[in-house]
Amino acid sequence: MDLLRLWPLLLGTGLTLGLGAPIARAAAPHGVSALAFALWPTLAAGMLLGALGLLRQGRPAGLPRLLRFGALAGLFGHALPMSALFWLSSHAGAGFASLSLALPPVFTLLVTLLLGLERLAWRRGAAVGLGLSGALLMLAGRGGSFEATPAVLALALAIPASIGAANVYRSRRMPPGASGEWMSAATLLASSSMLALAGLAFGGIAPPLTAPALGWLALQAGVLAVGYLFYFALQRRAE
């Protein structure tokens, strides 16, 4: 594995997907709910990537398997954790929410160990511990400006647990021959379908039709589309 070739993918993935929390925080004062912020950019990014996949590769082969992959990856890797993350960001701040984005490697490693997929290596354990320490220092730096309740702390841990499980699922069940565009589109479109059903049940998916609100949603859609292309390129080339 050429680590030098992975660095641009790693940094691109972290930068684009990590922008979701601060963008959600910026959109919240303009009346964009967490569910609306999760739904509409996800739908727009999924449609954009689907159109790109159709233009570049044509209709995907193995469509039933791709749809099944997208449904499970979309539910546990995007719909559930991202909705919770955006809610957490708008209520507790992007700094606190970003703690959840620092923890998926811990849970990913834990899932692989529990399933017997790999052994614990000291360097990997040290790297995960270093990342966790940095996240805790960042949280402590808030100076007590936000008092987390047990429910909020449980949510902050449930987010990376769901992402970690989805990471392992994607690496083990990635459809052979499917492009990054089609895997991203299947994941995001399946996720947006689930979010739409949640919106019909609970409400709160209609965004304000104002320039600031629509601007933040459009920005998140673009960032999400690019981020998922980086993400699947990274997962295809790395573990």
N, C-alpha and C positions, 0 to 999 in steps of 0.2 A: 504494500500500500504506500503510495507516494504522498507523504503528509503535506508536502509543499503545495500539491495540487488541491488538497482538501481545505486549506486555510481560507481561500476566497469563498468557497461554498459555506464553510462554517460561519465566517463573519457575516456573509450576506444573509444567511438564515437567521442568525441571532439579531442582526440589526432590523430586518424587515418585520419578522414576527414579534420581536420585542417592542416595536413601536405601537402595537395594538393598545397596550395599557395607557400610555400617555395620550394617545389620540382619543380614546374613550373618555379619559378624564377631561380633555378639552371640549368634547362634544356634549358632555352631560349638562353644563350650564345653559346650553341652547335647547334643552328639552328633549334630547335624544336618550331614550331609555336603554338599559343594558340589552334587552331583548331585541329592540330595533337596531341597535348598533351591531349586534351579532348577526342578525338576519340579513339585512339588505346588502352590506358589503360582501357577505359570504355568497349570496345569490348572484350578485353582479360579477364577482371574481370567478365563480364557477362557470357562468355563461361565457365569460371572456375566454377562459382557458379551454372550455369545450369547443368554442369556435376556432381557437388557435389549433387545437388538436385535429379537428375536422379538416382544417385548411392544410395542415402539414402532413398528417398521416392518414386522413380519410377515416372511415368508420372503424372503430376498434375491434380487434378480434377477441373472442372469448368474452362477449358482453355480459352474460350472466355472472361469470366469476368476477368481472370488474365491478358490476353493480353490488355484489355481495361484499366485496372488499371495501367499496366506497361507503356502504351503509354502516359497517362496523367501525371502520376508521373514522368516518364522519361523526358518529355518535360519541365515541369515547375519546377521539383525538381532537375534536373541534367543537361540536354542538354543546356538549355538557361543560367541558372545562372553559371554553372561551366565553360562554354566557356568564358563568360564575366569575371568571376573571374580570370581565367588563363591569359587572355589578360591584365586585370588590374594589375595582379601581375608582369607580364613581363615588363610592361611599367611604372607603378607607384611604384613598389616595393611590397614585401610581407607584409610589415608593414601596408601600406595603404590598400591593398586588404583585410587584416584580419579584417579591420573595418566592411566590409560587412558580415563577418562570426559572428560578435558579435551582429548584429542587427536582425537576423531572429526571436528571441523570441519577440521582439517588434512588428513586423508585424504579427506574428502568433497570438499574443494576440489581436491585432487590428482587424484581420479578424474574430476571434471568437466573439468579441464584436459586430462587425457590423452585423454578421449573427445571433446574439442573442443566441449563443451556450453556453455562460457562462457569469457570472457577474464579474465585476472588483473587485478583492480582494486587500486590501491595501498591504498585504505582497507580493503578486505577482507583483503588480505595483512597490513596492519599490525595489524588486529584479531586475526587468527589468531596472529600472532607474539606479541602481548601475552598472549593466553591461554596459549600454550605457555610463555612466560617465567614466568608465574604458576605453572603446573604444575611447572616445574623448580625454582622457588624453594621450593614446598611440599615437593617431594621432598628438596631439600637440607636443609630444616629438620628432617628426621628425625635429623640428626646422626650418620649412620652406624649407627643402631640395627638396620638390616637390610641385609645384604650381598646384593645381587641377583646371581644367577648369570646367565651369558649366556642360558640357557634361559628364565629368568624374565623377563628383559628382552625377549626375543623374543616371549614370550607377551603381555607388556604392550603391545607394538606391534601384535601380531596382532589384539587385541581392537578397538582403534579402526579398524584397517584394514577389518575385517569390517563394523563398524557403518557406516563411511563408505560402503562399497560398497552396503550395504543402503539407506542414505539416498537414494542416487542412483536405485537400482532403484525404490523406493517412489514417488519423485517422478515418474518416467517411466512407471510401469506401474500407477498407482493406478486401480482399477476405477471407471469413471464411474458415478455414481449410488449407489455403496455408502456406507452411513453409517459414521461413526467406530466405532460399536459393532460392526458386522459386520466391518469391516477389522481391528479390534483382536482380536475373537474368532477370526477365521480365522488371524491371525498367531500368537496365543498357543496355540490348540488344535493347530495344526500343529506348533508348537515343542514342546508337551508330548508329542505322539506320538513325535517324534524322540528326546526325552529319555528317554521310557519304553523305547524300543528300546535306547538306550545303557545304560540301567539293567539291562535283561534280560541284556545282553551282559557288562557289567562289575560289576554289583551296586552296592550302596550307595544304593539309593533308598528304603529303608524307614526312615522317621524314628522316633525314640524317641517312644513314646506317653506323654509327660510333659507337664504343663501348660506349663512354660516353652518346650519345643520347639514344641509345637503353637501356642502363643501367638505366637511369632515368625513361624511359617509363615503364620498367619492374618493377621498384620499386614502381611507382605510381599504376600500375595494382594490385600488391600484397596488398598495403595499402588500395586501394579502395575496394577490395574484402572483406578484414577483416572489414573495416569500415562500409560497408553496412550490414554485418551480425550483428555487434553491433547495428547499427541504427534501424533495424527492430525489433531486440530483445527488444531494449529500448522502441520503440513506441508501441509494443504489450503489454508491462507491465506498461507503464506510459501513461500520457495524451499527 
